[in-house]
Amino acid sequence: MTAPKFLTTSAGRKIAYHHHTGKGPTLIFLGGLKSDMEGTKAVHLEAWARARGQAFLRFDYSGHGESSGTFEEGCIGDWHQDSLATVTELTEGPVVVVGSSMGGWQALLLAKAIPDRICGMVTVAAAPDFTEDGYWASFDAAQKAELETRGYVELPSDYMEPYRISKRMIEDGRTRLVLRDPLDLPFPLRCLQGTADTAVSTETALRLLSHANCTDMRLTLVKDADHRFSDEPCLALIEAAVLEVMG
């Protein structure tokens, strides 16, 4: 396994990444909450891009994988800063962004920050605004009180150890919401969503489809696919979606 390189951002965070050059546009993978760049989708897409001779970038947000910091200290805004710094400092020219789960929200934040750089986007179980519409909306009075007094709450996960969700993550998330105000996406967008996903609902996917201002946007629902969306048929769908938005 090749050792990652590191980028030190203006905020002083060390971001671990793998980047190889090739023909454009550069394909960029944005992972999910508490995921890292060694996940199945990220590694598969890198191998696929290499076989095509296409430039590719994957990285760990701060507090994830091999990057500096701890998850509990981070928030959506920090990870947006990490994404923006990594993309702008390590790549040039047009990019195609693939965002998985929380990475889908990060992809949409990039679209607001650097719309002229993005020539296409693919989301996989995109989870925009989940800190507000998922976490905060589901907290009961006791959890909201615990968030205020303790500074965090712990939530169970179907995929790993419990999430520790901080007050800072909730409050910062409110400043990064993308489904309340106009969301202009001036490039082709393909959204993929499994119907058996227990982490992100099809309602979220439909809400994004309805809300976004995009002239070339499609949502594909995959029967019985779960949140991982990482078996061979699902990976093939991601490849096909990338080819569509590049075409």
N, C-alpha and C positions, 0 to 999 in steps of 0.2 A: 504494500500500500504506500503510495506517495505521500510524503509529509506535506501538510498544508503550508501555504505562505501566510503572512500576516500583514494587515494594513492597520496602521494607527490612525484613527480619525481625529478630527479637530477637537472632539470631546474627550480625547485621551483613551478611548476604548480600542482594544486590539481585536481585530476581526479576522478570524481564520477563514481562508478561502482556497479554492482550487479554480484556476483559470487557464484555459488554453486558447491560443489564437487560431484563426482559420477564416474562412469566408464569412461574410456577413449575411444576415444580421446576427449579432451575438444573441445566443439563447441563454436566458437567465432564469435560474430556479430559485423561488422563494418558498421556504419551508413553513411548516405550521408551528403552533405554540408548543414549546418544549420538544420539538423535533430538531434533528441536526442534519447536516449536509451529507451524512452517510446513509440516509434513508433510501429505500428501494427506488422511489420515483427519481430522486436526484441522481443517483448513481446510474440508473438505467438511461436517463436522458443524456447524461454526459457521454456514455459509451455510444449511444445513438448519434449524437452530434459529432463525435470523433470519427465515426465511420463515414459520415457525410462530409468530413473536412470542414465542419462548421464551428465557429468560435462558441465557447461555452463558459459560463461562470456559475458556481454554486458557493455558498458561504454560510457561516453560522452567525446568527444575531448574537449580540452581547448577552451573556448569561445562558448561552446555548452551546452545546458541543465543546469545541476547543477554543472558543473566543473567551475574552476576559469577562469578569463580572459574574454575578449570580442571578439566576432567574428571578428570585424574589425581589431583587432591586430594580428590575426592568419594567418597562411599560411600552405601550404601542408607539408612543412618540420616540422613545429611545431606539426602538427597532426600525422605525421609519428613517431616523437619522443614519443608522447603520446601513440600511439598504441604499439610501440616496448617496452616501459617501462612497460605498463600495462600487456602485454602478457608475457614478460620474468619474471616479478616479481611476478605475481599472478598465473601462470600456470606452470606445469611441464609435460614433455613427449610430445607425438604427439598431434597436434591440427588440427582441420578442420576449415577453415576460410570462413565465408560467408560475402561478401562485397557488399553493395548496393550503386550504383551510385558512388559518390566520394569514398565511402568505397571500391569499386572495385579497384580503383587506390591504395588506402592504402593497400589493400590485396596484390597487385602485388609488392608494395614496401617492404612489410614484406617478400614476397617470395625471394626477393633479399638479405634481411638482415639475415633471419634465415631459409634458405631453408631446413635444416635438421630437423626442428621442424614441418614442415607442411606436413601432410600426405594426404591432399585433400583440394580442394577449390571450392566454388560455388560463382559466381558473378551474380548479378541482375542489369541489366542496367548499367554495369560497364562504368565508365567515365574516363579512363586514359588520362592524358595529356590535360584535358579540359581547363585549364587556358591558354594554348597556342593555341590549335586547335579550341577551342570554343570561349572563350572570346577575346583573343588578335586578332585572325584571323578575328573576326567579328567587331572589333572596327573601326569606321571611323576616319578620321583625327582629328575631333573635340574631340572625346572621348580620343584618344591617347594624345592629347595636354592637356586635362583636367586631365588625369591620371598623367602627368608630373608636372603640375602646382599645382593642388589641392591635389594630392596624392591618389585619388580614383575616381571611377565613380559608379553611381547607375544604376542597371539593373533591369527591371521588371521580375517578376516570376509568373508562372501560379499557384503556390502552396502557396505562402506566400508574405509578404511584400518585397519590392525591395531588391536585394542583393547590398551591398556596397563592390565593388571589389577594393582592394588596389593595389597600385603600388608594394608593397612588395610581395603580393600574386602572381602577374604576374612574377616578377623577380625570386622569390624563386621557383615557379613552373618550370621554365626553367632548374633548377638544379635537378629536380626530374622526368624528362620525362622518360617513359619506352618503348615508341614505336619507338625510334630512334636507339637504340643499341640492341644487342642480349638480348633476354628475355627467360631465361631457367626456365622452370616450371617442375621440376622432380616429379610430382605427378598428380593424376587425377584432371581434371578441367572441371566443367560444367558451361556454360554461359547461362543465361536466359535473353531474351530481348523481350519487347512488340513492336508490329509493330505500335501502336498508341502513342508511347512515343514521346512527343514533347520536352523533355529535352535532351535525348541521342538518337542519330539516330542508325538505324540498320547498317549504314555504319561504325560506330565506333565499333560495335560488330564484324562485318566482318573483320575489320582491325586488331583487336586484335587476332581473330582466325587465320588470315594469318600470323601475325608477330611472335606469340609466338612459342617457341621451346618446344613442349609438345607432348608426344606420346599417351596420352589418354585425348583428349580434344574434347568437343562437344558443339555446339551452338544450342539452341532451340529458335526459333522465335514463339511467341505466338500472334496469330492474334487478333487485337483490344485491347490488354492489354496496359495500359498506364504506366507512369513512377512509379506510386505508387506500382504496381504489388502486391496488398495486398488483393484482393478478395479471396474467398475460393479456387477456382481452382488454382490460382497463388500460394497461400500458400502451397497447396498440391504438386505443382511442385517443390517448394523449398525443401520441406521435401524429396521428391523422389530423388532429385539431391544430397542432403546430404547423403542419404543412399547409393547411387551409389558410391560416392567418398570414402566412408568408407568401402565399400564392397570389 
